[in-house]
Amino acid sequence: MTKRLVILAGIACTVLALPAHAGDKHLFNADILSKFCNSPHGAYYDDGICAGYITAIADVMLREPGMAKRLCVPRNLSTSDFSKLVTRHVARNPDDNTLPASEMVRAALLKAFSC
């Protein structure tokens, strides 16, 4: 399972590094992330993309200088908890669905776990 998450986190980081398409459309926006997180296929692939992406963003955030004083994430949270939190945030902010998924994940985590 850990190996899968590492692979999925790598995929998520690769997606983040890809250039955006022309205009204001982002390659991996909040709407696309939400579709992976709420996929009827669920189980492995889609849930893994969702959890891996969110976990990778959270990990990167916690490594930013000064972020440890701004983001206080409880240690007992599961990847499923992260996914539900971000999915709720995206659902509550439908006007922001075209924003990069990474921005929505950051906003959701900072809102939920501000120190």
Secondary structure, DSSP 8 states (H G I E B T S, - for coil): -HHHHHHHHHHHHHHHHS---STT--SSBHHHHHHHHT-SS-TTHHHHHHHHHHHHHHHHHHHSTTGGGTB---TT--HHHHHHHHHHHHHH-GGGTTSBHHHHHHHHHHHHSB-
